[in-house]
Amino acid sequence: MSNSPLSRARVEQLVRSSLQRNLAINQASKPVGGPNPLVVNISARHCHLSQASVEVLFGKGHQLTPKKDLYMDGQFAAQESVTMIGPRSRVISNLRILGPCRDFDQVELAYTDAISLGYQIPIRNSGDIEGTPGCMLMGPAGFLKMEKGVIRAAPHVHMAPKDAAYYGVENKSYMKLRVGGDLGVTFDRIYVRVDPSFKLEVHIDTDEGNACGFGDHTPCELIK
């Protein structure tokens, strides 16, 4: 066996081979990804209504008509929309209704929407509407006065129990969302909602999407 020193090229070759072997072992011992693909969607301003409120706005017995299916099974954007009247009689026209109907009325706005209407609205999880401002909604058949329910929805992730187990989180806990691209933004408080009917989907609003430069091909990663 020769005792001559190894050349620099040979040392670099051995190091690369060792790193490649270790990388292959690590990749084989860890799952490549979670049980379901991560989807991040921007949720534009919209409202959720009860069946009773739909009938006030569109007439007795009226049923929401699906226009476009959303990513979550059973959820849809309806053909119907309403006009929202805020403080100082400022309005948002064609506020889309999302279906199916719920047990409560809720309007979800981005921060810039609220400013344009003259609102100060809190960041809330969906359904947490106590102490929130109200508004007036106008439809083709009448007016609906909401005493509460106007919120800025907190950024959140829907996931099934398998996804929660993979990420090591529980319902009503928080995660981080790392958004790649030119800006490289991380959202620190992504509220976790776990249910067997859910697909893995993050919702951020239009302001949040614009702030991080989010697009169709922007890489995103959920972090515990």
C-alpha positions as CSV (number, residue, x, y, z in Angstrom):
1,M,0.0,0.0,0.0
2,S,1.3,3.4,-0.9
3,N,1.9,5.9,1.9
4,S,1.9,8.9,-0.5
5,P,-0.5,11.7,0.5
6,L,-3.9,11.9,-1.2
7,S,-4.3,14.6,-3.7
8,R,-6.8,17.4,-3.1
9,A,-9.0,16.2,-5.9
10,R,-9.1,12.7,-4.4
11,V,-10.0,14.1,-0.9
12,E,-12.8,16.2,-2.5
13,Q,-14.1,13.1,-4.3
14,L,-14.1,11.0,-1.1
15,V,-16.0,13.8,0.8
16,R,-18.6,14.1,-1.9
17,S,-19.2,10.3,-1.9
18,S,-19.6,10.3,1.9
19,L,-22.1,13.2,1.8
20,Q,-24.1,11.5,-0.9
21,R,-24.2,8.2,1.0
22,N,-25.4,10.0,4.2
23,L,-28.0,12.0,2.2
24,A,-29.4,8.8,0.7
25,I,-29.6,7.2,4.1
26,N,-31.4,10.3,5.5
27,Q,-33.9,10.4,2.6
28,A,-34.6,6.7,2.9
29,S,-35.4,7.0,6.7
30,K,-37.7,10.1,6.4
31,P,-40.9,10.5,4.4
32,V,-40.5,12.7,1.4
33,G,-43.7,14.7,2.3
34,G,-46.8,14.6,4.4
35,P,-49.8,12.4,3.7
36,N,-51.4,15.1,1.6
37,P,-50.1,18.0,-0.6
38,L,-50.1,21.4,1.0
39,V,-52.4,24.0,-0.8
40,V,-52.3,27.7,0.0
41,N,-55.2,29.8,-1.2
42,I,-55.9,33.5,-1.0
43,S,-59.4,34.1,0.5
44,A,-60.9,37.3,-0.9
45,R,-63.6,39.2,0.9
46,H,-66.8,37.3,1.2
47,C,-69.7,36.4,3.6
48,H,-71.3,33.4,5.1
49,L,-75.1,33.5,5.7
50,S,-77.8,31.5,7.5
51,Q,-80.7,30.2,5.4
52,A,-83.0,32.6,7.2
53,S,-80.8,35.5,6.1
54,V,-80.6,34.3,2.5
55,E,-84.4,34.4,2.4
56,V,-84.5,37.9,3.8
57,L,-82.1,39.1,1.1
58,F,-83.3,36.9,-1.9
59,G,-86.9,35.9,-1.1
60,K,-88.8,33.2,0.7
61,G,-87.5,29.7,0.0
62,H,-84.5,30.9,-2.0
63,Q,-81.6,28.5,-2.1
64,L,-78.0,29.4,-2.9
65,T,-76.9,28.4,-6.4
66,P,-73.3,27.0,-6.7
67,K,-71.2,29.0,-9.1
68,K,-67.7,27.5,-8.4
69,D,-66.6,24.6,-6.2
70,L,-63.9,25.5,-3.7
71,Y,-61.0,23.3,-2.8
72,M,-62.6,22.0,0.4
73,D,-65.2,19.3,-0.4
74,G,-68.8,20.6,-0.3
75,Q,-67.8,24.3,-0.2
76,F,-68.7,26.6,-3.1
77,A,-68.8,30.2,-4.2
78,A,-72.5,31.0,-4.9
79,Q,-73.9,32.8,-7.9
80,E,-75.5,35.2,-5.4
81,S,-73.8,38.3,-4.1
82,V,-74.9,41.2,-1.9
83,T,-74.1,44.9,-1.4
84,M,-72.4,45.6,2.0
85,I,-73.1,49.0,3.5
86,G,-70.6,50.1,6.2
87,P,-70.1,53.2,8.3
88,R,-70.7,56.6,6.7
89,S,-72.8,54.8,4.0
90,R,-69.7,53.5,2.2
91,V,-70.4,50.3,0.2
92,I,-68.8,47.2,-1.2
93,S,-70.7,45.9,-4.2
94,N,-70.9,42.2,-5.3
95,L,-69.8,40.8,-2.0
96,R,-69.7,37.1,-2.8
97,I,-71.6,34.6,-0.6
98,L,-69.9,31.3,0.1
99,G,-72.0,28.2,0.7
100,P,-73.5,26.1,2.1
101,C,-75.4,28.1,4.6
102,R,-74.2,28.3,8.2
103,D,-75.9,28.8,11.6
104,F,-74.6,32.4,11.8
105,D,-73.9,35.4,9.6
106,Q,-70.3,36.5,9.1
107,V,-68.5,38.9,6.8
108,E,-64.7,38.5,6.2
109,L,-62.8,41.5,5.0
110,A,-59.1,42.3,4.4
111,Y,-57.6,45.2,6.3
112,T,-57.7,47.5,3.3
113,D,-61.4,46.7,2.8
114,A,-62.1,47.7,6.3
115,I,-60.2,51.0,5.9
116,S,-62.1,51.9,2.8
117,L,-65.4,51.3,4.6
118,G,-64.3,53.2,7.7
119,Y,-64.2,50.2,9.9
120,Q,-61.9,49.1,12.8
121,I,-62.3,45.3,12.7
122,P,-60.6,42.7,14.9
123,I,-58.7,39.6,13.7
124,R,-60.8,36.6,14.7
125,N,-61.1,33.0,14.0
126,S,-64.2,32.1,12.0
127,G,-67.3,31.9,14.2
128,D,-65.7,34.0,17.0
129,I,-67.9,37.0,16.4
130,E,-68.9,38.3,19.8
131,G,-68.0,41.9,20.3
132,T,-67.4,42.5,16.5
133,P,-69.0,45.3,14.5
134,G,-72.0,44.8,12.3
135,C,-73.2,46.1,9.0
136,M,-76.1,46.3,6.6
137,L,-76.4,43.9,3.7
138,M,-78.6,44.6,0.7
139,G,-80.1,42.0,-1.7
140,P,-82.7,42.0,-4.4
141,A,-85.5,41.2,-2.0
142,G,-84.6,43.2,1.1
143,F,-82.1,44.4,3.7
144,L,-80.4,42.5,6.5
145,K,-79.1,44.3,9.5
146,M,-76.2,42.4,11.1
147,E,-75.6,43.5,14.7
148,K,-72.2,41.7,14.7
149,G,-70.1,39.5,12.5
150,V,-67.7,41.6,10.5
151,I,-64.1,40.3,11.0
152,R,-60.7,40.1,9.5
153,A,-60.2,36.3,9.4
154,A,-57.0,35.1,11.1
155,P,-54.7,33.1,8.8
156,H,-55.4,29.5,9.3
157,V,-54.9,25.9,8.1
158,H,-57.4,23.2,7.6
159,M,-56.1,19.7,8.0
160,A,-57.3,16.1,8.6
161,P,-56.1,14.1,11.6
162,K,-53.4,12.3,9.5
163,D,-51.9,15.7,8.6
164,A,-52.0,16.8,12.2
165,A,-50.2,13.7,13.3
166,Y,-47.6,14.2,10.6
167,Y,-46.9,17.8,11.6
168,G,-47.2,17.0,15.4
169,V,-49.9,19.6,16.0
170,E,-53.4,19.6,17.6
171,N,-56.7,21.3,16.9
172,K,-56.7,25.0,17.9
173,S,-52.9,25.1,18.1
174,Y,-50.6,27.3,16.0
175,M,-48.1,26.7,13.2
176,K,-45.8,28.8,11.0
177,L,-46.1,29.2,7.2
178,R,-42.8,29.9,5.4
179,V,-43.5,31.6,2.1
180,G,-40.6,31.5,-0.4
181,G,-40.1,33.7,-3.5
182,D,-38.5,37.1,-3.8
183,L,-39.7,38.3,-0.4
184,G,-39.3,35.3,1.9
185,V,-42.0,36.0,4.4
186,T,-42.9,33.8,7.4
187,F,-46.3,33.9,9.1
188,D,-45.9,33.1,12.8
189,R,-49.5,32.4,13.9
190,I,-51.3,30.1,11.5
191,Y,-54.3,28.8,13.5
192,V,-54.8,25.0,13.2
193,R,-58.2,23.5,12.5
194,V,-58.4,19.7,12.5
195,D,-61.4,17.7,11.2
196,P,-61.7,14.4,9.3
197,S,-63.6,16.2,6.5
198,F,-60.8,18.7,5.8
199,K,-58.2,18.8,3.1
200,L,-54.8,20.3,3.9
201,E,-55.3,24.0,2.9
202,V,-54.0,27.3,4.3
203,H,-56.1,30.4,3.9
204,I,-54.6,33.9,3.9
205,D,-56.4,37.1,2.8
206,T,-55.7,39.4,-0.1
207,D,-53.5,41.8,2.0
208,E,-51.4,39.0,3.3
209,G,-51.0,37.5,-0.1
210,N,-50.0,40.8,-1.7
211,A,-47.6,41.5,1.2
212,C,-45.6,38.3,0.7
213,G,-45.8,38.3,-3.2
214,F,-47.8,35.1,-3.2
215,G,-48.4,33.5,-6.6
216,D,-49.4,30.2,-8.2
217,H,-45.8,28.9,-8.1
218,T,-44.6,30.4,-4.8
219,P,-43.1,27.6,-2.6
220,C,-44.6,27.3,0.8
221,E,-43.9,25.2,3.9
222,L,-45.7,24.5,7.1
223,I,-43.5,24.5,10.2
224,K,-44.5,23.5,13.8
